Amino acid sequence: MLRIWQVIQLRVCGLRKEWLLSGAVYFSFLLLFWFSLPDPLFRTPTSYLIESREGVLLGARVARDGQWRFPPGADVPEKFSKAIIAFEDKRFYSHPGFDILALGRAFFQNIKAGSIVSGGSTLSMQVIRLSRNKPRTIWQKCLEIMLAIRLELTYSKEEVLALYARNAPFGGNVVGLEAASWRYFGRSPEQLSWGETAALAVLPNSPSLVYPGKNSRALLLKRNRLLEKLSREGVIDPLTGKLAMQEPLPGEPLDLPQRAPHLLTRFYKEHVAAAGKNSGDPVSALTTRARTTLSASLQEKVNDIIGLHHRRLKANGVNNAAALVLEVETGAALAYVGNVYAPEDPEVESYVDVIPAPRSPGSTLKPVLYAAMLSEGMLLPNTLVADIPTRIAGFTPHNFDLEYSGAVPAGRALSRSLNIPAVKMLQEYRYERFHSLLKRMGLTTLDRPPGHYGLSLILGGGEVSMWDLAGIYASMARVLNHQYDYSGRYDPADFHAPRYRAGPQGEDGLSKDGLSKEEDGSGKTDKRLEKDGLLDAAGIWFSFRAMEEVVRPGEEMLWRQFTSTQQVAWKTGTSFGFRDGWAIGITPRYVVAVWAGNADGEGRAGLTGITAAAPVLFDIFRLLPAASWFQVPYDKLARIPVCARSGYRATDLCTGADSSYVPKAGLRTGPCPYHQLIHLDASGTQRVTGDCMLPSAMMHQSWFVLPPAMEWYYKDRNQDYRPLPPYAEGCSPHTGNSEAMAFIYPSPGTKIYIPVELNGKRGETVFSVAHRRPAAKIYWHLDGEYLGVTSGLHEIALSPSAGAHTITLVDEEGERLSGRFEILDK
């Protein structure tokens, strides 16, 4: 018995080993089978393409391997699914990856023909063959069968069909249904007819022998046979089949749309950079298809407008123009025209995308400074700002028209785009603060320290991109739009950069027609709101109001008579040397930015924002629906008495003070400095002092008095301005420096370099002085040495030696004015 038991144990142990060995073999086979499918299945590069928010193809560029192969997109259209299944794999939905009947039929057909005339491959097997790209042998066919079975264990039938449609060859360098549809018919697969769909369905069967433009007869026969089969099987009715057979075949491949070529290039560069950061794999997991926020119809129309105006601009040697349209609420780009698209003309340099390029902004930053100073309570909307010849640390700004107003309300200085008042305002605000503010608002191109730009920053001395500039104005409009939604508080997130990538469906609130949906304010109470913002809503509102006062080009003031005309706050800019012409416009719903110039930086006489860019701006605004104007942020305003003449807070001396709304921050501003109480004799024509007349005999009157230099220019443009009456004889109160005279140039402390003229002699610099009485005589002295006398126009040309000097002026009444300056040797 023991012996029998030992034999049984040995046999059981042997069987166990055989079972374990067999199980290990089967498990290894299953493991090998399960992991036999590559992941990803296809590692071929795909074309870069961008679509509008509606899904319209805007542009595409060929893949790295020279193939037109579109990345995964929409589902396979029903027409193509039915056509390809009927043509290639009629039992597609019932077999497990291979079709034994089809293989058997192919076997007998090949024996009968004496050569391979049919492969019997299913669509699943063809997907595997396309992914492996191996020679067609019996061994490879067996591997394809195994991998096709594995494929269908992971992928649904619809997914397998989509893999085939995306990777099947369609002749030449066209791969995939979507690329073929656009290359051969110029539209998406969903828009194809039955005849067009059938033509594409038969192409992958033998793409090297039959494709559009080659062997058209064979292609026609194959297409029509497929249409007959679809009619017999009831997929289409006989009449549809007959009509489809009459459709023409496609000819040579078509060019793909180039509706937004510069945005396509931008997407390509950003994708390459992102793929490089994510992995070293040349085939990145990041899709090369981008659904953008652009409106297809608006993009087309803006392209047309740029092309139309380009013909006008090119006549003046201006080769380039660009335009950007943003939706205020979302910051989404609705139109992106980076340049004139004329690749056949090398002079145009169509490949340059101006929108992200750093360019001089001209005067387009002035409204930001105006809003910032109002927000800080540094001025009121119509505070007088000096507009006189100015030289600050070697910087000598000039107004565009080379004229001076003496003094001008700050709001009017903005609407007239005067340079000197802007420089004076920045000097008070400080360019370091303005530099910091611009960067916090989203300007990314100011990569130098503030001192590098100095006061020229407000006149275009720095560089901005259209992308950043439009984003800043869209953010300002967004802050103003949200004032009532946020109960007067501020959302820091309202200041953000624009975007051109669309979010998931419904996430970004974009409508299909390219226009923003109406906002209901839902969810806004959950935002992190703050008491103060980068800019106060009241400051922004007054800035936009001043920008709205500008006269539109070619329309003078007539546009105000038409109720259908949009209210637009807009600003132009012209860079130094007439290299850049800008126009930017804002409404509560849209921001439009336009640039005109030469991409290579060549300046052209007459190239200004008002003539080159503004007409384009308003043509674009005519495409956009009008909207109600910005709501007045009354909770950010205070009503106070304001001096009608000076724009400062009114004092008891101000005559004709008005009660006006100003930003609440303006309550911190000082009182009017220009109204003073003067004492006159009984006739009211001469000033007197207590030294020559009893106070009881005087007339006391409020008088609007500007400093001499401001008065000198102001009185010529303001006929109601009354200079101070002269002092009665023997009543002059002055014993010190004059109140009747002021230096126009140079300012005290100025350092001056006098260059050598062409004749080799040292040049001269013109000294200029303003006097309240133009007819007064002024006696000039340099370092105590008498130079001469002037009357009326108080100017004198001098050529002092290098070093420090003192200039002294004495008028005929004995009033004295002195100042020191330095002449530089080099």
C-alpha positions in Angstrom: 0.0 0.0 0.0 2.8 2.4 0.8 4.4 1.7 -2.5 1.1 2.5 -4.4 0.6 5.7 -2.4 4.2 6.8 -3.3 3.5 6.2 -7.0 0.3 8.1 -6.8 2.0 11.0 -5.1 4.7 11.1 -7.8 2.2 11.1 -10.6 0.2 13.9 -8.9 3.3 16.0 -8.5 4.1 15.4 -12.1 0.7 16.5 -13.2 0.9 19.6 -11.0 4.2 20.6 -12.6 2.7 20.1 -16.1 -0.3 22.2 -15.1 1.9 24.9 -13.6 4.1 24.9 -16.7 1.1 25.0 -19.0 -0.5 27.7 -16.9 2.7 29.8 -17.0 2.9 29.4 -20.8 -0.7 30.4 -21.3 -0.3 33.3 -18.9 2.8 34.5 -20.7 0.9 34.2 -24.0 -2.0 36.2 -22.6 0.4 38.7 -21.2 2.2 39.0 -24.5 -1.1 39.2 -26.3 -2.5 42.0 -24.0 0.6 44.1 -24.3 1.2 43.5 -28.0 -0.8 46.6 -29.0 1.4 49.7 -29.2 0.4 52.7 -27.2 0.0 55.1 -28.9 -1.0 53.1 -31.9 0.1 55.8 -34.3 3.2 57.9 -33.7 3.3 59.8 -37.0 3.4 63.6 -36.9 0.2 65.5 -37.7 -0.5 68.8 -39.4 -1.0 71.9 -37.4 -4.4 73.4 -37.9 -6.6 76.0 -36.3 -10.4 76.3 -36.3 -12.8 79.1 -35.5 -15.1 78.9 -32.5 -17.7 77.5 -34.9 -15.4 74.7 -36.1 -14.5 76.3 -39.4 -11.0 75.5 -40.7 -9.0 78.7 -40.6 -5.6 77.4 -41.6 -3.3 74.4 -41.7 0.4 73.6 -42.3 1.8 70.3 -43.5 3.2 67.8 -40.9 6.9 67.4 -40.3 7.1 64.5 -42.6 5.6 66.4 -45.5 2.2 64.7 -45.2 -1.2 66.4 -44.9 -2.3 64.4 -41.9 -4.9 66.1 -39.7 -4.9 65.4 -35.9 -8.0 63.8 -34.3 -11.1 65.9 -34.5 -14.8 65.3 -35.1 -16.5 61.9 -35.4 -16.5 60.1 -38.7 -19.5 61.3 -40.7 -22.3 58.8 -41.1 -22.1 58.9 -44.9 -18.5 57.9 -44.9 -19.0 55.2 -42.3 -21.7 53.6 -44.4 -19.7 54.0 -47.7 -16.4 52.6 -46.4 -18.1 49.7 -44.6 -20.0 48.8 -47.7 -16.9 49.0 -49.8 -14.3 47.4 -47.5 -15.9 45.5 -44.7 -19.6 44.7 -44.8 -19.5 42.5 -41.6 -17.6 45.2 -39.7 -20.0 45.4 -36.8 -20.2 41.6 -36.4 -16.7 40.2 -36.6 -14.2 40.2 -33.7 -11.4 41.9 -35.8 -11.0 39.5 -38.6 -13.6 38.0 -41.0 -13.1 34.3 -41.7 -15.5 34.4 -44.7 -13.6 37.3 -46.3 -10.3 35.6 -45.7 -11.6 32.4 -47.3 -13.0 34.3 -50.3 -9.7 36.0 -50.8 -7.8 32.7 -50.5 -9.8 31.1 -53.4 -9.7 34.3 -55.5 -6.0 34.5 -55.2 -5.6 30.8 -56.2 -7.9 31.2 -59.1 -6.1 34.3 -60.3 -2.6 32.9 -59.7 -1.6 36.1 -57.9 -2.7 38.2 -54.9 -5.8 40.1 -56.0 -7.6 40.3 -52.6 -6.3 40.4 -49.1 -9.5 39.8 -47.2 -8.5 42.4 -44.6 -11.1 43.9 -42.3 -11.0 47.6 -41.4 -9.5 46.6 -38.0 -6.7 44.7 -39.8 -6.1 47.6 -42.1 -5.7 49.9 -39.0 -3.0 47.6 -37.7 -1.3 47.4 -41.1 -1.3 51.2 -41.3 0.1 51.6 -37.8 2.9 49.0 -38.4 3.8 49.8 -42.0 5.4 46.4 -42.6 5.8 44.4 -45.9 2.7 42.4 -46.7 3.6 38.7 -46.1 1.7 35.7 -44.7 3.5 36.1 -41.4 2.5 39.8 -41.2 -1.1 38.9 -42.1 -1.2 36.5 -39.1 0.2 39.2 -36.8 -2.4 41.6 -38.2 -5.2 39.2 -37.3 -3.9 38.7 -33.8 -3.4 42.5 -33.2 -6.8 43.3 -34.8 -8.5 41.0 -32.2 -6.5 42.8 -29.5 -7.5 46.1 -31.0 -11.2 45.4 -30.7 -10.8 44.4 -27.1 -9.8 48.0 -26.2 -11.4 50.1 -28.9 -15.1 50.4 -29.8 -16.2 49.9 -33.4 -16.6 53.6 -33.8 -13.1 54.3 -32.5 -11.6 51.7 -34.8 -13.5 53.4 -37.7 -12.1 56.8 -36.6 -8.6 55.4 -36.5 -9.0 54.1 -40.0 -10.5 57.4 -41.3 -7.7 59.4 -39.8 -4.8 57.3 -41.1 -5.8 55.8 -44.4 -3.9 57.0 -47.5 -5.8 59.1 -50.0 -3.2 59.5 -52.7 -0.1 61.7 -52.9 0.8 63.2 -49.6 -2.8 63.2 -48.3 -3.5 61.0 -45.3 -6.8 60.7 -43.5 -10.4 61.6 -44.5 -10.4 65.1 -43.1 -7.3 66.1 -45.0 -8.6 64.5 -48.1 -11.9 66.3 -47.9 -10.3 69.7 -47.7 -7.6 68.9 -50.3 -9.9 67.5 -52.9 -13.2 69.3 -52.2 -12.3 72.4 -50.1 -14.7 71.7 -47.2 -15.1 69.4 -44.2 -16.2 65.7 -44.5 -19.6 66.5 -42.9 -20.4 68.8 -45.9 -19.7 66.3 -48.7 -22.4 64.8 -50.9 -22.9 61.1 -51.5 -20.9 61.2 -54.8 -18.0 63.0 -53.1 -18.0 60.7 -50.1 -18.1 57.6 -52.3 -15.1 58.9 -54.3 -13.1 59.3 -51.1 -14.2 55.9 -49.7 -12.7 54.0 -52.7 -9.4 55.9 -52.6 -7.6 54.1 -49.8 -8.1 50.7 -51.6 -5.3 51.6 -54.1 -4.2 55.2 -53.4 -1.0 54.9 -55.5 -2.9 53.9 -58.6 -6.2 55.7 -58.3 -6.4 59.3 -56.9 -7.7 62.6 -58.2 -5.8 63.9 -61.1 -4.6 60.4 -62.1 -6.5 57.4 -63.6 -9.8 59.3 -63.4 -11.5 56.6 -65.5 -10.6 53.9 -62.9 -11.7 56.1 -60.1 -15.0 56.9 -61.7 -15.8 53.2 -62.2 -14.9 52.3 -58.7 -17.0 55.2 -57.3 -20.0 54.3 -59.3 -19.8 50.6 -58.4 -19.9 51.7 -54.8 -22.9 54.0 -55.4 -24.7 51.1 -57.1 -24.0 48.9 -54.1 -25.3 51.5 -51.7 -28.5 51.8 -53.8 -29.0 48.0 -53.9 -28.5 47.7 -50.1 -31.0 50.5 -49.5 -28.4 52.8 -47.9 -29.4 55.5 -50.4 -32.4 55.6 -52.7 -31.9 54.9 -56.4 -32.6 58.5 -57.5 -29.9 59.8 -55.0 -27.5 57.1 -56.4 -28.1 58.2 -60.0 -27.7 61.8 -59.2 -24.5 61.1 -57.3 -23.0 59.3 -60.3 -23.4 62.5 -62.3 -21.2 64.5 -59.9 -17.8 65.4 -61.3 -14.7 63.8 -59.8 -12.2 66.1 -57.9 -9.3 67.4 -59.9 -5.9 68.5 -58.6 -5.5 69.0 -54.9 -6.7 72.4 -53.6 -4.8 74.8 -51.4 -6.0 74.8 -47.8 -7.6 77.9 -46.3 -5.3 80.6 -45.0 -7.8 82.8 -43.2 -5.5 83.4 -40.1 -2.0 82.4 -41.2 -0.3 84.4 -38.5 -2.3 82.9 -35.7 -1.5 79.5 -37.1 2.2 80.3 -37.0 1.8 81.6 -33.4 0.1 78.4 -32.4 2.8 76.3 -34.1 5.6 78.1 -32.3 3.8 77.9 -28.9 3.1 74.2 -29.4 6.7 73.4 -30.3 7.9 75.3 -27.2 5.4 73.5 -25.0 6.2 70.1 -26.4 9.9 70.7 -25.8 9.2 71.5 -22.2 6.9 68.6 -21.6 9.1 65.9 -23.1 12.0 65.2 -25.5 9.6 63.1 -27.6 9.3 64.7 -31.1 5.7 63.4 -31.2 4.2 65.2 -28.3 1.0 64.2 -26.6 -0.2 67.8 -27.1 -2.7 68.0 -30.0 -1.7 70.0 -33.0 -5.3 71.0 -33.5 -6.5 74.3 -31.8 -10.1 75.4 -31.5 -9.7 79.2 -31.4 -12.0 81.9 -30.2 -12.0 83.6 -33.6 -15.3 84.2 -35.4 -14.9 82.8 -39.0 -17.1 85.4 -40.6 -15.6 88.4 -38.7 -12.1 87.1 -39.5 -12.9 87.0 -43.2 -14.3 90.5 -43.2 -11.4 92.0 -41.3 -9.1 90.3 -43.7 -10.9 92.0 -46.5 -10.8 95.4 -44.8 -7.0 95.1 -44.2 -6.5 94.1 -47.9 -8.6 97.0 -49.1 -6.8 99.6 -47.0 -3.4 98.1 -47.9 -3.8 99.2 -51.5 -4.2 102.8 -50.2 -1.3 102.5 -47.8 1.1 100.9 -50.2 0.8 103.9 -52.5 2.7 105.8 -49.8 5.3 103.0 -49.3 3.5 101.6 -46.2 3.6 97.8 -46.8 2.1 96.3 -43.6 -1.0 96.5 -41.5 -2.5 94.5 -38.7 -5.7 94.3 -36.7 -7.0 92.6 -33.6 -10.5 92.4 -32.3 -11.1 91.4 -28.6 -14.3 90.5 -26.8 -14.2 92.6 -23.6 -16.0 90.2 -21.2 -13.8 87.2 -21.9 -10.7 88.8 -23.4 -11.1 86.4 -26.4 -9.8 87.3 -29.8 -12.6 87.5 -32.4 -10.3 88.5 -35.3 -6.6 88.1 -35.6 -4.9 89.6 -38.7 -1.2 89.8 -38.0 -0.3 91.3 -41.3 -1.3 91.8 -44.9 -1.3 88.3 -46.5 0.4 88.6 -49.9 3.0 85.8 -50.0 3.5 86.5 -53.7 4.9 90.0 -52.9 8.2 89.7 -51.0 8.2 93.4 -50.3 5.2 92.9 -48.0 7.0 90.4 -45.8 3.7 88.6 -45.1 5.4 86.1 -42.8 5.9 88.8 -40.1 3.2 88.7 -37.4 3.0 92.2 -36.1 0.5 91.5 -33.3 3.0 90.0 -30.8 5.9 92.1 -32.0 7.3 94.9 -29.8 6.7 98.3 -31.5 6.7 101.9 -30.3 3.2 102.7 -29.1 3.3 106.5 -29.8 0.6 108.2 -27.7 -1.6 105.2 -27.0 -0.6 105.0 -23.3 -1.7 108.5 -22.5 -5.2 107.4 -21.5 -3.7 105.0 -19.0 -1.7 107.8 -17.3 -4.7 110.1 -17.3 -6.9 107.4 -15.6 -4.1 106.6 -13.1 -3.7 110.2 -12.0 -7.5 110.6 -11.6 -7.5 107.3 -9.6 -4.7 108.7 -7.3 -6.4 112.0 -6.8 -3.5 113.9 -8.4 -5.8 115.9 -10.7 -9.4 116.5 -11.7 -10.8 115.7 -15.1 -10.3 119.3 -16.4 -7.4 120.5 -14.3 -5.2 122.9 -16.3 -1.8 121.4 -17.3 1.1 123.5 -18.7 1.6 123.3 -22.4 4.8 125.4 -22.9 8.2 124.7 -24.4 9.8 122.2 -22.0 13.2 120.7 -21.5 13.7 118.2 -18.7 17.1 116.6 -18.1 18.0 116.9 -21.8 14.6 115.6 -23.0 12.8 118.2 -25.1 9.3 117.0 -26.1 7.2 118.8 -28.8 3.6 118.7 -29.7 2.8 117.1 -33.0 1.8 120.5 -34.5 4.8 122.2 -32.9 2.5 124.7 -31.3 1.7 125.5 -27.6 -1.5 126.3 -25.8 0.1 127.7 -22.6 -2.3 125.7 -20.5 -5.0 123.2 -21.4 -7.5 121.1 -19.5 -6.1 117.6 -18.9 -9.1 115.9 -20.5 -8.7 118.1 -23.6 -5.0 117.5 -23.7 -5.8 113.8 -23.9 -8.4 114.1 -26.6 -6.0 116.4 -28.6 -3.1 114.0 -27.8 -0.8 116.9 -26.8 2.7 115.6 -25.9 4.0 118.3 -23.5 1.0 118.1 -21.1 1.4 114.4 -21.0 5.1 114.7 -20.2 4.3 117.2 -17.4 1.7 114.8 -16.0 4.1 111.9 -16.1 6.7 114.1 -14.4 4.3 114.6 -11.5 3.1 111.0 -11.4 6.7 109.8 -11.8 7.8 107.5 -14.6 9.0 104.8 -12.1 5.4 104.4 -10.8 4.0 104.4 -14.3 6.5 101.7 -15.4 5.4 99.5 -12.5 1.7 100.1 -13.2 2.0 99.2 -16.9 3.7 95.9 -16.0 1.1 95.1 -13.4 -1.6 95.8 -16.0 -0.1 93.2 -18.4 2.6 94.9 -20.4 5.3 92.3 -20.9 7.7 94.1 -23.2 9.1 96.7 -20.8 12.2 94.6 -20.0 14.5 97.5 -19.1 14.6 99.5 -15.8 12.4 102.6 -15.6 15.4 104.9 -16.0 16.1 103.5 -19.4 12.8 105.0 -20.7 12.4 108.0 -18.4 9.7 110.5 -19.4 9.7 109.4 -23.0 7.7 106.4 -21.9 4.5 108.4 -22.3 5.4 109.3 -25.9 6.3 105.9 -27.2 9.8 105.7 -25.8 9.2 102.1 -24.7 7.9 99.2 -26.8 4.5 97.4 -26.5 2.9 94.6 -28.5 -0.6 95.0 -29.9 -1.6 91.9 -28.0 -0.6 93.5 -24.6 -2.0 96.9 -25.5 -5.4 95.6 -26.5 -5.4 93.4 -23.4 -4.9 96.4 -21.2 -7.8 98.4 -22.7 -10.0 95.3 -22.6 -9.2 94.9 -18.9 -10.0 98.6 -18.2 -13.3 98.2 -19.9 -14.0 95.0 -18.0 -13.4 96.8 -14.7 -15.9 99.5 -15.7 -18.5 96.9 -16.9 -18.3 95.0 -13.6 -18.7 98.0 -11.2 -22.4 97.4 -10.6 -22.1 93.6 -10.6 -19.5 93.8 -7.9 -21.2 96.5 -5.8 -18.3 98.9 -6.4 -15.5 96.4 -5.5 -12.8 95.1 -7.8 -11.8 91.7 -9.0 -8.0 91.5 -9.6 -8.7 88.8 -12.2 -10.3 91.5 -14.4 -6.8 92.5 -15.5 -5.6 89.6 -17.6 -4.0 88.9 -21.0 -6.1 88.2 -24.1 -6.5 84.6 -25.3 -7.1 82.9 -28.6 -7.7 79.3 -27.4 -11.3 78.3 -26.8 -12.2 76.4 -23.7 -14.4 73.3 -23.4 -17.9 73.6 -24.7 -19.9 76.2 -22.7 -17.0 77.0 -20.4 -16.0 80.3 -21.9 -19.4 81.8 -22.6 -18.7 82.3 -26.3 -21.5 82.2 -28.8 -21.2 80.5 -32.1 -21.6 83.7 -34.1 -18.5 85.2 -32.5 -20.4 87.7 -30.3 -20.4 87.4 -26.6 -23.5 86.1 -24.8 -25.3 88.3 -22.4 -23.9 88.0 -18.9 -26.3 87.3 -16.1 -23.8 88.0 -13.3 -24.2 84.4 -11.9 -21.3 83.2 -9.8 -19.7 86.7 -9.6 -20.3 86.9 -5.8 -17.9 84.0 -5.3 -15.0 86.0 -6.7 -12.2 87.4 -4.5 -13.1 91.1 -4.6 -11.1 93.9 -3.2 -11.8 97.4 -2.1 -9.3 99.1 -4.5 -8.3 98.2 -8.0 -5.2 98.9 -10.1 -7.2 101.7 -11.6 -10.3 103.3 -10.1 -13.5 102.9 -12.2 -14.2 106.6 -12.1 -10.7 107.3 -13.5 -11.3 104.8 -16.3 -14.7 106.3 -17.1 -13.4 109.9 -17.4 -10.5 108.6 -19.6 -12.9 106.8 -21.9 -15.1 109.9 -22.0 -12.1 112.1 -23.1 -11.2 109.5 -25.7 -14.8 109.6 -27.1 -14.4 113.4 -27.8 -11.9 112.9 -30.6 -13.1 113.8 -34.0 -13.3 110.8 -36.3 -11.2 110.9 -39.5 -13.0 112.4 -42.5 -16.2 113.0 -40.5 -15.4 116.1 -38.5 -18.2 116.5 -36.0 -20.9 115.3 -38.3 -20.9 111.7 -36.9 -22.7 113.0 -33.8 -25.8 113.8 -35.8 -26.4 110.1 -36.6 -28.1 108.1 -33.9 -26.9 104.8 -35.5 -23.3 105.7 -35.0 -21.5 103.7 -32.3 -20.1 105.4 -29.3 -16.4 104.6 -29.4 -13.6 105.7 -27.1 -10.5 105.7 -29.3 -7.0 106.9 -29.4 -4.4 107.2 -32.1 -0.6 107.1 -31.8 2.4 107.8 -34.1 5.9 106.7 -33.2 9.1 108.7 -33.6 10.2 108.9 -37.2 6.7 108.0 -38.5 7.4 104.3 -38.2 4.2 103.2 -36.5 0.6 104.4 -36.9 -1.8 103.1 -34.2 -5.5 103.3 -33.5 -7.3 101.6 -30.7 -11.0 101.8 -29.9 -13.1 100.6 -27.0 -16.8 99.9 -26.4 -18.4 98.0 -23.5 -18.3 94.9 -25.7 -15.3 95.1 -27.9 -11.7 96.4 -28.3 -10.3 97.0 -31.7 -6.6 97.6 -32.3 -5.1 98.6 -35.6 -1.4 99.1 -36.7 0.0 100.4 -39.9 3.7 100.7 -40.9 6.6 98.8 -42.3 7.6 95.6 -40.6 11.3 96.4 -41.2 10.9 99.7 -39.3 11.3 102.0 -42.2 9.5 105.3 -41.6 7.4 107.1 -44.1 6.5 110.8 -44.2 2.8 111.2 -43.5 2.4 107.9 -41.7 0.3 108.8 -38.7 -2.2 106.9 -36.6 -5.0 109.3 -37.6 -4.5 108.9 -41.4 -3.3 105.3 -41.7 -4.9 103.3 -38.8 -8.0 105.2 -37.7 -10.0 104.7 -41.0 -9.3 100.9 -40.7 -10.5 101.0 -37.1 -13.9 102.5 -37.9 -14.4 100.3 -40.8 -14.0 97.3 -38.4 -16.3 98.9 -35.9 -19.0 99.1 -38.5 -18.9 95.3 -38.6 -19.7 95.0 -34.9 -23.1 95.4 -33.3 -23.6 98.6 -31.3 -24.1 98.4 -27.6 -25.2 100.8 -24.9 -22.4 103.0 -23.5 -20.6 102.4 -20.2 -22.7 103.0 -17.1 -21.5 106.0 -15.1 -20.0 104.7 -11.8 -21.8 107.1 -9.6 -20.8 105.4 -6.4 -17.2 106.3 -7.3 -18.0 109.9 -7.9 -18.5 113.0 -5.7 -20.2 116.2 -6.7 -18.1 119.3 -5.7 -17.6 122.9 -6.8 -15.0 123.1 -9.6 -13.4 126.2 -10.9 -14.6 126.7 -14.4 -11.4 128.4 -15.6 -8.7 126.2 -14.0 -10.5 122.8 -13.4 -9.2 122.8 -9.8 -11.4 122.6 -6.7 -13.1 126.0 -6.5 -12.2 128.5 -3.8 -14.1 131.6 -2.7 -12.1 133.6 -5.3 -13.2 131.4 -8.2 -15.8 133.1 -10.4 -18.3 131.0 -12.2 -17.6 127.8 -10.3 -19.6 124.7 -11.5 -20.8 121.8 -9.5 -19.3 118.8 -11.2 -18.9 115.1 -10.7 -15.3 114.1 -10.1 -13.6 110.9 -8.9 -13.9 110.6 -5.1 -10.1 110.5 -5.0 -10.2 114.0 -6.4 -11.3 115.2 -3.0 -7.7 115.1 -2.1 -6.6 117.6 -4.7 -5.6 121.1 -3.8 -7.6 124.3 -4.4 -7.4 126.5 -7.4 -3.9 128.2 -7.5 -4.7 130.6 -10.3 -7.3 132.8 -8.8 -5.9 135.5 -6.6 -7.2 138.7 -5.0 -5.7 141.8 -6.5 -6.0 145.4 -5.4 -6.9 148.1 -7.9 -7.2 151.9 -7.9 -10.6 153.6 -8.1 -10.5 153.4 -11.9 -10.0 149.6 -11.8 -7.2 149.9 -14.4 -4.1 149.9 -12.2 -2.8 147.7 -9.4 -1.9 149.4 -6.1 -0.4 148.4 -2.8 -0.7 149.6 0.8 2.5 151.6 0.3 0.8 154.0 -2.1 -3.0 153.8 -1.3 -5.1 153.3 1.8 -7.0 150.0 1.8 -10.3 151.8 2.1 -9.7 153.5 -1.3 -8.8 150.3 -3.1 -11.0 148.1 -5.2 -10.5 144.4 -4.4 -11.2 141.9 -7.3 -10.6 138.2 -8.0 -8.4 137.7 -11.0 -7.5 134.6 -13.0 -3.7 134.7 -13.3 -1.4 132.2 -15.0 2.4 132.1 -14.6 4.1 134.2 -17.1 5.3 131.4 -19.4 1.9 129.8 -19.5 0.2 133.1 -20.0 2.4 134.0 -22.9 0.9 131.3 -25.1 -2.5 130.9 -23.3 -3.7 134.5 -24.0 -3.3 134.1 -27.8 -5.7 131.1 -27.8 -8.1 132.5 -25.2 -9.3 135.9 -26.1 -11.2 136.3 -22.9 -8.0 136.0 -20.8 -7.2 139.4 -19.2 -3.6 140.0 -18.2 -2.9 141.6 -14.9 -3.2 145.4 -15.0 0.1 147.3 -14.5 1.0 148.8 -11.2 0.3 152.4 -10.7 3.4 154.6 -10.8 5.4 154.3 -7.6 3.3 151.2 -6.4 5.6 148.3 -7.5 5.9 145.9 -4.6 8.8 143.9 -5.9 12.2 143.8 -4.4 13.1 140.3 -5.2 12.7 137.9 -8.2 10.1 138.9 -10.8 6.5 137.6 -11.0 6.2 139.2 -14.4 8.9 137.2 -16.2 9.6 133.5 -16.6 12.2 131.5 -18.5 10.9 129.5 -21.4 14.3 128.2 -22.4 16.5 127.2 -20.7 15.0 126.3 -17.4 17.2 127.1 -14.4 19.7 124.3 -13.8 19.6 123.1 -17.5 22.7 121.6 -19.0 23.2 122.5 -22.6 25.4 121.1 -25.3 26.1 123.4 -28.3 27.3 121.4 -31.3 29.8 122.7 -33.9 28.1 123.8 -37.2 29.0 122.6 -40.7 31.3 125.5 -41.2 33.4 124.4 -38.2 32.4 127.2 -35.9 30.7 126.7 -32.6 26.9 127.1 -32.8 24.5 129.2 -30.8 21.5 128.4 -28.5 18.5 130.6 -28.4 17.4 131.9 -24.9 13.7 132.7 -24.6 11.8 134.6 -21.9 8.1 135.4 -21.4 6.9 138.7 -20.0 3.3 139.5 -18.9 3.6 142.7 -20.9 4.8 141.9 -24.4 5.8 145.5 -25.1 8.0 145.7 -22.0 11.8 146.0 -22.5 14.1 143.4 -21.0 17.8 144.1 -20.4 19.9 140.9 -20.6 23.1 140.2 -18.6 25.4 137.2 -18.8 27.7 136.7 -15.7 27.2 140.4 -15.0 28.1 141.5 -18.5 25.4 143.5 -20.4 24.3 141.7 -23.6 21.5 143.8 -25.0 17.8 144.7 -24.8 14.7 143.0 -26.3 11.1 144.2 -26.8 8.0 142.2 -27.9 9.7 138.9 -28.8 12.1 138.3 -26.0 14.7 136.0 -27.5 18.5 136.2 -27.9 21.1 133.9 -29.5 24.1 133.1 -27.3 27.2 131.0 -27.5 28.6 130.9 -24.0 31.9 129.1 -23.2 31.8 125.7 -21.5 31.1 125.9 -17.8 28.5 127.3 -15.4 26.9 130.7 -16.1 24.3 133.0 -14.6 21.9 134.9 -16.8 20.1 138.0 -15.3 17.1 139.8 -16.7 15.9 143.2 -15.6 12.8 144.9 -17.1 12.1 148.6 -17.3 10.3 148.6 -14.0 13.2 147.1 -12.2 11.8 143.6 -11.8 14.6 141.1 -11.8 14.9 137.4 -12.9 18.0 135.3 -12.6 18.9 131.7 -13.4 21.9 129.4 -13.6 22.7 127.0 -16.4 25.7 125.0 -17.6 27.3 124.6 -21.0 28.8 121.2 -21.7 32.1 120.8 -23.3 31.3 117.4 -24.9 
